[in-house]
């Protein structure tokens, strides 16, 4: 099976970014992949700093910059980069960036097969660590460049069924896990990887939930890669 690699840096393939957008129309990576050492996810979860959740005061999506900014400068916006990475049977409109259709086969959160057509809301690009959750666990104190980087980092993004994703809201591992139980280890490992990479803390309940999930898969690897933790200076956030 041909694996699709978009121009954005997939969570496991930092070097792919230099190649720009590609036009393969079959295959998909189904989000961040496991590339670290065996068992690294559980150890990383245990190393996360524990603090209480800070107030949500001051949060807005604009604090993380314009949605889907092309921070890797490959001339494709982040949303299309992730669609190209995660969907199969991808088709484009007007070049090799704008994804017009494809399939989630299967959706990692629900296990269902979902057809994507541009302009419809059946597929979301989910922030594995929700931006609101990040804001309350350290991001409110960052400079804008780091917040913009988090919002557009392929390590923190995955194409999923919109209906399932809307039920997540800004939940962390203590309050929401994918209904598809076989994906939970991969999902939690991705959250751990993002929080460790960006220095975000976790609540005590969140850490306990992460460790409970990862204890069922003690050999779970930790995803790695993605974009730098600071966006180029030309990008701005309010």
N, C-alpha and C positions, 0 to 999 in steps of 0.2 A: 504493500500500500504506500502510495506516495504521501509524504508528510508535508503539509503546507507550512511555509515560513514566510510571513509578511515582512515588510521593511522594518517594522519596529523590532526592538530586541525582544525576542521571546525570552521567557524567564530562564531558559537554559542555554540560550545561544546568543551571547553578547556579540559575538563576531558577525552574526548575520546582518547586523544593522548597516554595515558598510556596503552591503550589496544593494541596498535600496529596495523598493517594492518589487516583488516578483509576481508573476502572473499565473502560477500553477493554480488549477481550479479543482483539485481533489486533495483530500487529506485534511488533517486538522490536528492540533496539538492538545486540545481540550484543556487549555490553561497551563499554569506553571507546572513543571515536571519535577520529579525527584532526582536530584543529581548529587546530593551530598553523601557523606559517609553513612553506612548503616546505623540506625539508631540515633542519628544526630538530632532528629526532631524532638524527641523526648528530652534529651539533654539540654537542648536550646530552650525549650519551654521552661525547664527548671531554673535556667539562668536569668529569666526575665525579671526585671525589677517590679516589685509589688507596691502599689500606692492606691489611694482612693480615687474615684472618678472626680475630676474637676468639674465645675459648673459648665454648662453649655453656653453660657453668656458670651456673646460676641461672635458666635459661629454663623457663617453663611457659606454657601458653595463658592461664592466669589472670593473668599479668603484663600482658596486653592487655585485661583486663576481661571481663565476661560476654559470651559469644558473641552476636553479632547485636543489640547494644544499639541502641535507637532514639535515636541521638545527634543526629539532625536534628529530633527532636521532632514528627514527623508522624503519630504514633500507629501506625505500621507498623514491624515490626522490619526490620533491615537485610537479612536473608536474603530476606524476601518482597519488599522493594523491588527487589532485584536480579533476582529471578525475574520480576517484572512488567516490568522493563526489558528483559530479554534473551530471554524466551520469547515465542512467538507462540501465538495461539489460547488465551489465558489465561482460565481460569475460577476463580471464587473460592468460598469457603465463609464464610457469615456476614458479608457486607459486601464491602469492596473492598480489604482488606489480605491476608487469608490465601489464598494461591494454592493451589488444589486440583489443578490440572492445566494442562498446556501443552506446547509442543514447542520443542525446540532444533532449528532448521531453517535451516542445519545447526549442529552442534556446532563451535565455532571450532577446537578442538584436533584433532579427528579427521576432521571433515568429514561425519560420519554424522548422520542425523536421529535424535533421541532424544526419546522421549515421557516427560514428567515427570508423575508422580502422587504426591501427597503421601503420606508415610510409606514410600516406597520410596527406594532409594539410587542411582537411575540418573543423577541430576544432582547435582553438587556446586557450591557457590559457592567458587571458588578465589581465594585471595589471590595475585595476580599476583607480587608480591614476598612470598614466604613469611614468616610471622611469625618463625620460627626464624632464617631468613636475615637478616631485619632486626635481630633481637636481636644477632647476631654482627657486625653492621656498623653499630653505633651506637645501636640502640634500647635496649640495656641501660642506657645512661646517661641516658635521657630521664626526664622526669617522667611519671607514669601517664596524665595527660590526653592527652599526645601519642601514647602507645602505643595508647590506646583509639581515638583518632581514626584512626590508620593502619589498625587492624583493621576499621573500619567505613566507610572512605572508598570511595565508589563508583569512584573512579579506580583503586583497587587490587583491585577485585572483578569477577568475571565468572562467569556460569553456564556449566558445562562438563560433558562426559561424565564420570561418576564414575570409571569404570574407567581411562580415560586419565589422569585427574588423579591417581589414587593412585600412578601410576608416577613422578610428578614429585617427590613428597616435599617436602623443603625445598630442592630444587635451584635454583641460579641459572642464568644463561644459559650458563655454561661447562659445566654438567653436565646440563642438560635444556632441550630446545626442543620445541614442539608437533610431533607427527608430520606434521601438515598443513603442508607447507612454505610454502604460499601465505599462511599466517597468521603466519609467524614475524616478519616485519617489524613488523606491528601489535603482536604480543605483546612483542617486545623494546622497541619504542618506549614501550609502557605501563610496562614495568619502569623504563626510563630516566626517564620522567616522574615516577613515584612516588619514585624514589631522589633525584631532583633536588628535588622539592617538599619532602621531609622531611629532606634533608641526610644521607642514608645514603651510606656509601662503597661501593666495589666493590673486588674483588681484581683484580690485574693480569690474570689469566686470564679473569675475568668481563668486564672492559672490552674485552679483545681479542676475545672472543666476540661481544659486543654490536656492536662496530664491524665485525666480519666480516659479520654478518647485515645490518646497516644499509647497508653498502657496496653491497649488491646492490639497494638501493632508496634511492638518494641523495636522492630528493625526499620521503621519508617524513616526514610531519608528526608533531608531538609532541602527544599528548593533553593536555588541560588541564582545569581545573575541579575538581569534587569538593567535599568538605567542608572546613571549616577544619582546621588542623593541631593543634587542641586541642579536646578534647571538653568539653561543659558540666561545671561543677564537681560536679553531682549524681552523676556516674558515678565509680565507684571500681574500682581494680585492686589485686590483692594484690602 
